[in-house]
Amino acid sequence: MASSTAHIKLQRDGQLRLSFETSTVIPMPLESSPRRAIEADSFPFEQLSAIAESESWRKEVNRPLSHIHKWWAQRLGSVFRAVTLGVLAPEGEDVLELFYSQVRFPEATVFDPFMGSGTTVVEALKLGARAVGRDINPVAHFLVRNAVAAHERPEVKRIFRAIEQDVAADLQQLYVAQLTDGSRVPVLYYFWVKQLDCPACQTPVDLFSSRIFARHAYVRKFPETQATCPNCGGINEVRYDAHEADCGHCGQHFDPSSGPANGQKACCPSCAHEFSISKTIRSTENTPNHRMYAKLVLMPDGSKKYLAADDFDHDLFGRARARLADIPAAFPVAAIEPGQNTSQALNYNYRQWHQFFNERQLLALHLLGNRIRAIPEPALRDLFTCLFSGTLEFNNMFASYKGEGTGAVRHMFSHHILKPERTPLEANIWGTLKSSGSFSTLFLSRILRALDYAEQPFELRVGAVPRAKAEKVYGLSEPIGFDLASDFADFENGRRAYVSCGDSSATDLANGSMDAIVTDPPFFDNVNYSQLADFFHVWQRHLLDDDGCSLHATTRAHGEVQHGEVNVFQDRLGGVWKECHRVLKNDGLLVFSYHHSRTEGWRAVLGALMEAGFGVVAAHPIKAEMSGAMPKLQAKEPIDLDILIVCRKLESLPRRTVLDDSWEEAVLGATAQIERFRAIQRPLSRNDIRIIVMGQLLKPLSSASSVQEAIDYLASVDGKIEPAISALHSPISQGKSSQE
């Protein structure tokens, strides 16, 4: 391994920047070694997990190219950089050393059949390889196409300035407040509450569970919060833990910690009638009403101030509503289809996607979208449509308020479902320098940050102190920005990148044309991406509608692998693996990340692999996704690890005639991997240990003489799995009783 000269500079943001001279680039040919670095037990998954942990806390900052738009289950770039190195470098190479080297694989082609946000595509291109990505969902395809395409920074900034000049003033006039002295100031956020008519007396009931509507993210350090008076609507500053307060405007004594809504029920303040919220909503055909009750304004001195909503605010909103009514076809009208992840919205009588927005939001989006549609350059029009689409995530009536001390807007997908928000937040869509989630601020934090990264990609280097700030290491990777191939024939003529939209069980790739396949398939019973992606898709079609993938009204497709029935999931996943078997070279590797808490999820993957002609040769646990994700924080036994399943074509592997010792072999392998994590003091949940055990069990079973034999053996040891996990989870009994 060649050495390189490092240079350390202090950045303007106070961070150390470590860079390398470009003369140290190491082209690494694809050698004819029978094994690759990722197949070795020494693959440094524990050290790589520490790097990935650092990335996971700010994925959008540390890997901004794959975060220019919302996607779900975005895997960590540092993990997939290491995986790509591991599948292309021969056994014996130190993957951790390669991670911080200027190594290149100009002869290699890497394919991702479930490209999602494009993590594999980006990491392969950074390492000098050629990359092919495919996804059945047009929103994912649109995201990746914009992320890896060539964009000239001056042109991008020119278009933004032109949009700003043409529409910013009009949009800003939709978000202004009038102070008592008659002067006007920008409104950062309007606060709304859902209302239902009491079934007994027909009085409108605010669905507050607490009168406190604004608090700091670090509430113990900053205990002051804002509460709305139930009598006059005045805004009062109270402690976050207060149960008694006197309104400073009308003198009313009230409990700021409570409200009419309590869980799934509400109590009418007028007649004391208690009623079910969901049943009351379903008894009508309409969505709940909304009442604007407060706002946060930006004062002339730059400070922020919470104020009650007044007649000026209601009149301003009414004028926006009237203006929208006079515009034909101002927004897309598309039905929400039933599904696991749309059911909650449908239960609140949301039937069409535009109902997620109020009239002022729809007007602002119309004005902004019309201007973007008029951009003459297709690549730039696509990029700003991508930015517009991302803005939707924070500017709808399913968004809520996180408070001061953090990004103020909690986006609508924080729970990975379409959960109606009882106290929604309406943000200023164009935004100010102190806004969160606005078009202008997302231009800075998503588009310009992505361009920075594309020009100068970096990796993170972590120190020995846990949670210490990682340093950014520049100069290791190639810049990103390519003219994309239109099809595989165009790709074969020399293009570096080819991304397509469609079913990955049927591609236009040539037989044996891929050196490696690196991917992250969907789970059969988790978040259904297409059901959620339709929220963005209807707007992308509305603005563009010139892409073959956007001709359909929904992103749902018959061939999508994700499915609630395990047998359908297995069949469709197997179809993609069969196509991967066809396009993969005989000595190539298929590597994918996976985790699941249920045995049938592992059975489906095992069956799909074997039926497609793949066997597992290695399984490495590694850090998975975002540490702070809401579903993970709420889980009792969160899964913090993925398993990297490393596969070869079965015809190249010896087959097992006897599986009798497979369980013992799996437990021994799992014990060794758990000990490696414990050696660096990384805590593991029971579900983390579960996926380590299951990953190790897949190795021997996938080489069984038949699929049925492997499945039968897996069923036969099902009763041993939980006791083994309990034993391995306990440091005292680790490795002793788990093999009994």
C-alpha positions in Angstrom: 0.0 0.0 0.0 1.5 3.3 -1.0 1.8 6.1 1.5 0.4 9.6 1.2 1.3 13.0 2.5 -1.3 14.5 4.8 -2.0 18.3 5.3 -4.0 19.6 8.1 -5.8 23.0 7.9 -8.2 24.8 10.2 -11.5 25.4 8.4 -13.6 28.6 8.8 -16.1 26.6 10.9 -13.4 25.7 13.4 -13.1 22.1 12.2 -9.8 20.5 11.3 -9.6 19.5 7.7 -7.3 16.6 6.8 -6.5 16.4 3.1 -4.1 14.4 0.9 -2.1 15.2 -2.2 -3.7 14.0 -5.4 -0.4 12.4 -6.5 -1.0 9.5 -4.1 -4.1 8.0 -6.0 -3.8 4.2 -6.1 -5.5 2.5 -9.0 -6.3 -1.1 -7.8 -7.1 -3.5 -10.6 -9.6 -6.3 -10.0 -7.3 -9.2 -9.3 -8.3 -12.8 -9.9 -8.1 -13.6 -6.2 -10.6 -16.4 -5.3 -11.6 -14.4 -2.2 -12.3 -10.7 -1.4 -11.5 -8.7 1.7 -15.1 -8.6 2.9 -15.2 -12.4 3.0 -12.5 -12.6 5.7 -13.5 -12.9 9.4 -11.1 -10.0 10.0 -13.4 -7.5 8.2 -13.2 -4.6 10.8 -16.9 -4.2 11.4 -16.5 -2.9 14.9 -14.2 0.0 13.9 -16.3 0.8 10.9 -19.4 0.9 13.1 -17.7 3.6 15.2 -17.2 5.7 12.0 -20.8 5.0 11.0 -22.1 6.0 14.4 -20.5 9.4 14.0 -22.1 9.8 10.6 -25.5 8.7 11.8 -26.1 11.7 14.1 -26.0 14.1 11.2 -26.5 12.1 8.0 -27.7 15.0 6.0 -24.5 16.9 6.9 -22.1 14.1 6.6 -23.5 12.6 3.4 -25.6 15.4 1.8 -25.7 14.1 -1.7 -28.0 11.3 -0.8 -30.1 13.6 1.4 -31.1 16.3 -1.1 -34.6 14.8 -0.8 -36.5 12.6 1.6 -36.1 8.9 1.4 -36.7 6.2 4.0 -34.2 3.8 5.5 -31.2 5.7 4.1 -28.2 3.6 4.9 -24.9 5.1 6.0 -22.4 6.1 3.4 -19.4 5.1 5.5 -20.7 1.6 5.7 -21.3 1.3 2.0 -17.9 2.8 1.2 -16.4 0.1 3.4 -18.6 -2.6 1.7 -17.6 -1.4 -1.8 -13.9 -1.5 -0.8 -14.4 -5.0 0.7 -16.1 -6.5 -2.4 -13.5 -5.1 -4.8 -10.3 -5.4 -2.9 -8.7 -8.9 -2.7 -8.4 -10.8 0.6 -5.4 -9.6 2.6 -6.0 -5.9 2.0 -6.7 -3.9 5.1 -10.2 -2.4 4.6 -9.7 0.2 7.3 -6.4 1.4 5.7 -8.1 1.5 2.3 -10.9 3.5 3.8 -8.6 6.4 4.4 -6.6 5.9 1.2 -7.0 7.3 -2.3 -7.7 3.9 -3.8 -9.5 3.7 -7.2 -11.2 0.8 -9.0 -11.4 2.0 -12.6 -12.0 -1.5 -14.0 -15.0 -2.3 -11.7 -18.7 -1.9 -12.2 -21.0 -2.0 -9.2 -24.8 -2.5 -9.4 -27.5 -1.6 -6.8 -30.9 -3.0 -7.7 -32.6 -1.3 -4.7 -30.8 2.1 -5.0 -33.2 4.1 -2.8 -31.4 7.4 -2.0 -28.3 6.3 -4.0 -25.8 5.5 -1.3 -24.2 2.6 -3.2 -24.1 4.6 -6.4 -22.4 7.6 -4.8 -19.8 5.5 -2.9 -18.9 3.4 -5.9 -18.4 6.6 -8.0 -16.2 8.1 -5.3 -13.9 5.1 -5.5 -13.5 5.5 -9.2 -15.7 2.6 -10.1 -18.6 2.7 -12.6 -22.0 2.5 -11.1 -25.4 1.2 -12.1 -28.5 1.9 -10.0 -32.1 0.9 -10.4 -35.2 1.4 -8.3 -38.9 0.7 -9.0 -39.9 3.9 -7.3 -39.8 7.1 -9.5 -39.2 9.3 -6.5 -36.1 7.4 -5.6 -35.0 7.5 -9.2 -35.6 11.2 -9.4 -33.6 11.8 -6.2 -30.5 9.9 -7.4 -30.6 11.3 -10.9 -30.3 14.8 -9.4 -27.8 13.8 -6.8 -25.2 12.4 -9.2 -25.8 14.6 -12.3 -23.3 17.3 -13.2 -24.4 20.8 -11.9 -22.4 24.0 -12.3 -22.5 26.0 -9.1 -22.7 29.4 -10.8 -25.7 28.3 -12.8 -27.5 26.8 -9.8 -27.0 30.1 -7.9 -28.1 32.1 -10.8 -31.4 30.2 -11.1 -32.0 30.6 -7.4 -31.5 34.3 -7.5 -33.9 34.6 -10.5 -36.5 32.6 -8.6 -36.0 34.8 -5.6 -36.3 38.0 -7.6 -39.5 36.8 -9.3 -41.5 35.3 -6.4 -39.9 35.8 -3.0 -41.6 39.1 -2.3 -45.0 37.8 -3.3 -44.5 34.7 -1.1 -43.2 36.8 1.9 -46.4 39.0 1.8 -48.4 35.8 2.7 -46.5 35.6 6.0 -46.5 39.0 7.7 -47.9 40.2 11.0 -49.0 43.7 12.1 -47.7 44.9 15.5 -49.6 47.2 17.8 -47.7 50.2 16.4 -48.9 49.4 12.9 -45.5 48.2 11.6 -45.3 44.8 9.9 -42.8 42.0 10.6 -42.2 38.6 9.0 -44.0 35.6 10.5 -41.8 32.5 11.0 -44.5 30.1 12.0 -48.3 30.0 12.5 -49.6 27.6 15.1 -52.9 25.8 14.5 -55.0 23.3 16.4 -57.5 20.8 15.0 -61.1 21.2 16.1 -64.1 18.8 16.4 -67.7 19.7 17.1 -68.8 18.2 20.4 -71.3 15.4 19.5 -73.5 16.5 22.4 -73.7 20.3 22.2 -72.0 21.1 18.8 -69.4 23.5 20.5 -66.1 23.4 18.6 -63.5 21.6 20.8 -59.8 22.3 20.4 -57.8 19.1 20.4 -55.0 20.3 22.7 -53.5 17.7 24.9 -51.6 20.5 26.6 -51.9 24.3 26.4 -48.1 24.5 26.3 -47.4 24.7 22.6 -43.7 25.9 22.4 -40.8 24.8 24.5 -37.0 24.6 24.1 -35.4 21.4 23.0 -33.3 21.5 26.2 -36.1 22.2 28.5 -34.3 21.7 31.8 -31.7 24.3 30.9 -34.3 26.6 29.3 -37.5 25.9 31.4 -39.6 28.8 30.0 -42.4 27.7 27.7 -45.3 29.3 25.9 -48.9 28.4 26.8 -52.2 29.6 25.3 -55.0 30.7 27.6 -58.2 28.6 27.2 -60.3 31.6 27.9 -58.9 34.5 25.9 -56.3 32.9 23.8 -53.5 35.1 25.2 -49.9 33.9 25.1 -48.3 33.3 28.5 -44.8 32.3 29.5 -44.9 29.4 32.0 -42.4 26.8 33.3 -42.4 23.5 31.3 -43.6 21.6 34.4 -46.3 24.1 35.6 -49.7 22.8 36.5 -51.1 26.2 37.5 -51.0 29.6 35.8 -52.9 32.8 35.7 -53.4 34.4 32.3 -51.6 37.7 32.1 -54.2 39.1 29.7 -57.6 38.1 31.2 -56.6 36.7 34.7 -58.1 33.3 34.0 -56.6 30.5 36.2 -55.8 27.4 34.2 -53.7 24.2 34.1 -51.2 24.7 31.1 -50.2 21.0 31.2 -53.6 19.8 30.2 -56.2 20.3 27.4 -59.5 18.9 26.1 -57.8 16.0 24.4 -56.4 13.1 26.4 -55.2 10.1 24.3 -57.9 9.0 22.0 -60.7 10.9 23.7 -61.6 14.5 24.3 -63.8 16.3 26.8 -65.9 19.2 25.8 -65.1 22.3 28.0 -68.7 23.6 27.5 -70.8 20.5 28.5 -68.2 18.1 29.9 -69.2 15.4 27.4 -66.4 12.9 26.7 -66.2 11.5 23.2 -63.9 9.4 21.0 -61.9 11.5 18.6 -61.5 8.9 15.9 -65.2 7.9 16.0 -66.3 11.5 15.9 -64.2 12.1 12.8 -65.3 9.0 11.0 -69.0 9.9 11.7 -68.5 12.8 9.2 -67.1 12.9 5.7 -64.9 15.9 6.3 -61.4 16.4 7.7 -61.3 18.2 11.0 -61.3 22.0 11.0 -58.3 24.0 12.0 -58.0 27.1 14.2 -55.1 29.5 14.0 -54.2 30.6 17.6 -50.7 31.9 17.7 -47.6 32.9 15.7 -43.9 33.4 16.1 -42.7 36.6 14.5 -39.2 38.0 13.7 -38.9 41.4 15.3 -37.0 44.3 13.8 -34.1 43.8 16.2 -33.7 40.2 15.1 -35.4 38.7 18.2 -38.3 36.3 18.0 -41.6 36.8 19.8 -44.7 34.6 20.3 -48.0 36.4 19.8 -51.6 35.4 19.7 -53.3 35.3 16.3 -55.4 38.3 15.6 -57.9 39.7 13.1 -55.0 40.8 10.8 -53.8 37.2 10.6 -57.2 35.8 9.9 -57.9 38.4 7.2 -54.5 37.7 5.6 -55.3 34.0 5.5 -58.8 34.7 4.1 -57.3 36.8 1.2 -54.9 33.9 0.4 -57.9 31.5 0.3 -59.8 33.8 -2.0 -56.8 34.3 -4.3 -56.3 30.5 -4.6 -60.0 30.0 -5.5 -59.5 32.1 -8.6 -56.6 30.0 -10.0 -57.6 27.0 -12.1 -55.6 23.8 -11.6 -53.4 25.5 -9.0 -52.4 22.2 -7.4 -52.4 18.5 -8.2 -55.6 16.6 -7.3 -54.9 12.9 -6.7 -56.5 10.3 -4.5 -54.8 8.7 -1.5 -55.0 4.9 -1.9 -55.6 2.6 1.1 -52.5 1.0 2.6 -50.7 0.2 5.8 -49.0 3.6 5.9 -51.9 5.7 4.6 -54.6 4.3 6.9 -54.3 6.9 9.7 -54.7 9.7 7.2 -57.7 8.0 5.6 -59.2 7.5 9.0 -59.1 11.3 9.5 -61.0 11.6 6.2 -58.0 12.8 4.2 -58.9 11.5 0.7 -56.7 13.5 -1.6 -53.1 14.6 -1.2 -53.8 18.3 -1.5 -55.8 18.1 1.7 -52.5 17.8 3.6 -52.1 21.6 3.0 -54.1 24.7 3.9 -55.1 27.2 1.3 -52.2 29.6 2.0 -49.7 26.8 1.6 -51.3 25.7 -1.7 -51.2 29.2 -3.0 -47.5 29.6 -2.1 -46.7 26.2 -3.6 -48.5 27.2 -6.8 -46.6 30.4 -7.1 -43.2 28.7 -6.4 -44.0 25.7 -8.6 -45.0 27.8 -11.6 -41.7 29.7 -11.5 -39.7 26.4 -11.3 -41.7 25.0 -14.2 -40.6 27.9 -16.3 -36.8 27.1 -15.9 -35.7 26.4 -19.5 -32.7 24.1 -18.7 -34.0 20.6 -18.0 -31.3 19.6 -15.6 -31.7 22.8 -13.5 -35.5 22.5 -13.7 -35.2 19.0 -12.3 -32.8 20.1 -9.5 -35.1 22.9 -8.3 -38.1 20.6 -8.6 -36.2 18.2 -6.3 -35.7 21.1 -3.9 -39.4 22.1 -4.2 -40.5 18.5 -3.5 -38.2 18.4 -0.4 -39.8 21.6 0.8 -43.2 19.9 0.9 -42.0 17.7 3.7 -41.8 20.6 6.1 -44.7 22.7 4.8 -47.9 20.9 5.3 -50.5 20.5 8.0 -49.0 17.2 9.2 -45.8 19.0 10.3 -45.4 20.2 13.9 -43.2 22.3 16.2 -40.0 21.0 17.7 -39.3 24.2 19.5 -36.2 26.5 20.0 -32.7 25.1 20.1 -33.1 22.8 17.2 -34.6 22.7 13.7 -38.0 24.2 14.6 -40.1 22.2 12.2 -40.7 18.5 12.8 -41.3 17.1 9.4 -44.3 15.0 8.5 -42.5 11.7 8.3 -40.9 11.7 11.7 -43.0 8.7 12.7 -42.6 7.0 9.2 -46.4 7.0 8.8 -48.9 9.6 7.7 -49.9 10.5 11.2 -52.4 13.5 11.4 -51.1 16.2 13.6 -53.5 17.7 16.1 -51.5 20.9 16.6 -49.9 21.4 13.2 -47.3 24.1 12.4 -47.5 26.3 9.3 -44.1 27.6 8.4 -43.1 30.5 6.1 -42.6 28.6 2.8 -40.0 31.0 1.3 -38.4 31.6 4.7 -36.0 33.9 6.4 -32.4 33.4 7.7 -34.0 32.2 11.0 -36.5 29.9 9.4 -36.5 26.1 9.4 -37.6 23.9 6.5 -38.2 26.7 4.1 -37.4 26.7 0.3 -34.6 29.3 0.8 -33.0 27.7 3.8 -33.2 24.2 2.3 -31.4 25.6 -0.8 -28.5 26.4 1.5 -28.6 23.3 3.7 -29.4 20.8 1.0 -28.5 22.0 -2.5 -25.4 24.1 -1.8 -24.2 21.6 0.8 -24.6 18.8 -1.7 -22.7 20.7 -4.3 -19.9 21.3 -1.7 -19.8 17.6 -1.0 -19.9 16.7 -4.7 -16.9 18.9 -5.4 -14.9 17.8 -2.4 -16.2 14.6 -0.8 -14.9 13.8 2.7 -14.8 10.9 5.2 -15.1 11.1 8.9 -12.2 10.0 11.2 -13.2 9.3 14.8 -10.9 9.5 17.8 -10.7 7.3 20.9 -13.1 9.4 22.9 -16.8 8.4 22.4 -19.0 11.1 20.9 -16.0 13.4 20.4 -16.3 15.5 17.2 -15.0 13.6 14.2 -12.6 15.2 11.8 -13.3 15.5 8.1 -10.8 13.9 5.8 -10.8 15.4 2.3 -9.0 14.4 -0.8 -9.7 10.6 -0.6 -12.5 10.4 -3.2 -13.3 11.5 -6.7 -15.7 14.4 -7.2 -19.3 13.6 -8.2 -21.1 15.0 -11.2 -21.7 13.0 -14.4 -23.6 13.0 -17.6 -25.8 10.0 -17.0 -26.3 7.1 -19.5 -29.7 6.9 -21.0 -29.6 3.1 -21.2 -27.1 0.2 -20.8 -25.9 0.5 -24.3 -25.0 4.1 -23.7 -23.3 3.0 -20.4 -21.2 0.4 -22.2 -20.0 3.2 -24.5 -18.1 4.8 -21.7 -20.5 6.6 -19.3 -19.6 6.4 -15.6 -23.1 6.2 -14.2 -26.4 4.7 -15.3 -29.6 5.0 -13.1 -32.9 3.7 -14.3 -36.5 3.4 -13.0 -38.2 0.0 -13.1 -38.6 -3.5 -11.8 -35.1 -4.9 -10.9 -36.2 -8.4 -11.7 -36.0 -7.4 -15.4 -33.2 -5.1 -16.5 -31.4 -4.2 -19.7 -28.0 -5.2 -18.3 -25.9 -7.7 -20.1 -25.1 -11.2 -18.8 -22.1 -11.3 -16.5 -21.5 -7.5 -16.8 -21.4 -6.6 -13.1 -18.3 -7.1 -10.9 -20.2 -6.6 -7.7 -23.8 -6.0 -6.4 -24.1 -3.9 -3.3 -27.6 -3.1 -2.0 -30.1 -2.7 0.8 -33.4 -4.5 0.0 -36.7 -3.4 1.7 -38.3 -5.4 4.5 -41.5 -7.2 3.8 -43.5 -5.8 6.8 -42.0 -2.4 7.5 -42.6 1.1 6.1 -44.1 0.9 2.6 -42.0 3.4 0.7 -44.4 3.8 -2.3 -47.4 4.6 -0.1 -45.5 7.5 1.4 -43.6 8.5 -1.7 -46.9 9.3 -3.5 -47.1 12.4 -1.4 -44.1 13.8 -3.3 -44.8 12.1 -6.6 -48.1 13.9 -7.3 -46.3 17.2 -7.1 -43.3 16.1 -9.2 -45.8 15.0 -11.9 -47.6 18.3 -11.6 -44.4 20.3 -12.2 -42.7 18.1 -14.8 -44.7 15.2 -16.1 -42.1 14.6 -18.9 -40.4 11.5 -17.4 -41.5 8.0 -18.4 -41.5 7.0 -14.7 -43.9 9.8 -13.8 -46.6 8.9 -16.2 -48.5 6.9 -13.6 -50.6 8.6 -10.9 -49.0 6.5 -8.1 -45.5 5.1 -7.4 -47.1 1.8 -6.3 -46.2 -0.9 -8.7 -47.1 -4.6 -9.0 -43.5 -5.7 -9.0 -42.3 -3.9 -5.9 -40.6 -6.3 -3.5 -42.0 -4.8 -0.4 -45.2 -6.6 0.6 -47.0 -7.5 3.8 -47.3 -11.2 2.9 -44.0 -13.0 3.5 -44.4 -15.5 0.6 -45.0 -12.7 -1.9 -42.0 -10.8 -0.5 -39.9 -13.9 -0.8 -41.0 -14.5 -4.4 -40.4 -11.0 -5.5 -37.1 -10.6 -3.7 -36.1 -13.9 -5.3 -36.9 -12.5 -8.7 -34.5 -9.7 -8.2 -31.8 -12.0 -6.9 -32.2 -14.2 -10.0 -31.7 -11.2 -12.2 -28.6 -10.3 -10.1 -27.3 -13.8 -10.6 -27.7 -13.4 -14.4 -25.9 -10.0 -14.5 -23.2 -10.8 -11.9 -19.8 -12.2 -13.1 -19.2 -15.8 -11.9 -16.5 -14.7 -9.4 -18.5 -11.6 -8.3 -20.1 -10.9 -4.9 -23.6 -10.0 -3.9 -23.6 -8.1 -0.6 -26.6 -6.6 1.1 -27.5 -5.2 4.5 -30.4 -6.6 6.4 -32.0 -6.9 9.8 -35.3 -8.3 11.0 -36.8 -9.1 14.4 -39.0 -12.0 13.2 -37.8 -15.4 12.0 -40.0 -15.4 8.9 -38.1 -12.4 7.7 -34.9 -14.4 7.8 -36.6 -17.5 6.3 -37.8 -15.4 3.3 -34.3 -14.1 2.7 -32.7 -17.5 2.9 -35.3 -19.0 0.6 -35.0 -16.2 -1.9 -31.2 -16.4 -2.0 -31.0 -20.2 -2.5 -33.7 -20.3 -5.1 -31.8 -17.6 -7.0 -28.6 -19.6 -6.8 -26.7 -17.7 -4.1 -25.0 -19.0 -0.9 -23.8 -16.9 2.1 -20.1 -16.9 2.6 -19.8 -14.3 5.4 -22.1 -12.2 7.7 -20.8 -9.1 9.4 -22.8 -7.0 11.9 -22.4 -3.2 11.4 -24.0 0.0 12.5 -27.4 0.7 10.9 -29.2 3.9 10.0 -29.8 7.0 12.1 -29.3 6.8 15.9 -31.9 9.4 16.6 -34.8 8.2 14.5 -38.1 8.4 16.3 -39.2 4.8 15.7 -35.9 3.6 17.1 -36.1 5.9 20.2 -39.5 4.6 20.9 -38.6 0.9 20.6 -38.2 -1.2 23.7 -35.4 -3.3 22.1 -34.2 -1.1 19.2 -32.2 -2.7 16.4 -29.0 -0.6 16.0 -27.2 -3.1 13.7 -27.5 -4.4 10.2 -26.0 -7.7 9.0 -23.9 -7.5 5.9 -24.8 -10.7 4.0 -22.0 -11.6 1.7 -23.0 -14.1 -1.1 -21.4 -16.0 -4.0 -23.0 -18.0 -6.7 -23.9 -21.4 -5.3 -22.3 -23.3 -8.1 -18.9 -22.0 -6.9 -19.5 -23.2 -3.3 -19.2 -26.7 -1.7 -22.6 -28.0 -0.6 -23.3 -29.4 2.8 -24.8 -32.8 3.0 -25.3 -32.6 6.8 -26.6 -29.6 8.7 -26.4 -31.2 12.2 -23.6 -28.8 13.5 -25.0 -25.7 11.9 -26.6 -24.3 15.1 -23.4 -24.8 17.2 -21.4 -23.2 14.4 -23.7 -20.2 14.2 -23.6 -19.6 18.0 -19.8 -19.8 18.1 -19.6 -17.3 15.2 -22.1 -15.0 16.9 -20.2 -15.2 20.2 -17.0 -14.1 18.6 -18.6 -11.2 16.9 -20.4 -10.1 20.1 -17.1 -10.3 22.0 -15.5 -7.9 19.4 -18.2 -5.4 20.0 -17.9 -5.7 23.8 -14.2 -5.2 23.6 -14.8 -1.7 22.4 -17.7 -1.3 24.9 -20.5 -1.0 22.4 -23.8 -1.9 24.0 -26.0 -4.4 22.2 -29.8 -4.9 22.6 -31.4 -8.3 22.5 -32.5 -7.6 18.9 -28.9 -6.7 18.0 -27.8 -10.1 19.2 -30.7 -11.7 17.4 -29.6 -10.4 14.0 -26.0 -11.5 14.7 -27.1 -15.0 15.5 -29.5 -15.2 12.5 -26.8 -13.8 10.2 -24.4 -16.5 11.3 -27.1 -19.2 10.9 -27.7 -18.2 7.3 -24.1 -19.1 6.4 -24.2 -22.9 6.8 -27.9 -23.2 5.9 -27.5 -21.5 2.6 -25.2 -24.2 1.4 -27.6 -27.0 2.2 -28.4 -29.5 -0.6 -31.9 -28.1 -1.0 -33.9 -25.1 0.0 -36.5 -27.2 1.8 -33.7 -28.8 3.9 -32.4 -25.4 4.9 -35.9 -24.1 5.8 -36.7 -27.3 7.8 -33.5 -27.0 9.8 -34.3 -23.3 10.5 -37.7 -24.3 11.8 -36.2 -27.1 13.9 -33.9 -24.7 15.9 -36.6 -22.0 16.3 -37.0 -22.9 20.0 -33.3 -22.5 20.7 -33.1 -18.9 19.4 -34.6 -17.0 22.3 -32.6 -18.9 25.0 -29.4 -18.3 23.0 -30.1 -14.6 22.7 -30.8 -14.5 26.5 -27.5 -16.2 27.2 -25.5 -14.1 24.8 -27.1 -10.9 26.1 -25.8 -11.7 29.6 -22.1 -11.0 29.9 -21.9 -13.5 32.8 -23.4 -16.5 30.9 -22.2 -15.4 27.5 -21.3 -18.4 25.4 -22.0 -21.0 28.1 -25.6 -22.1 27.9 -26.3 -20.8 24.4 -25.1 -24.0 22.7 -27.1 -26.3 24.9 
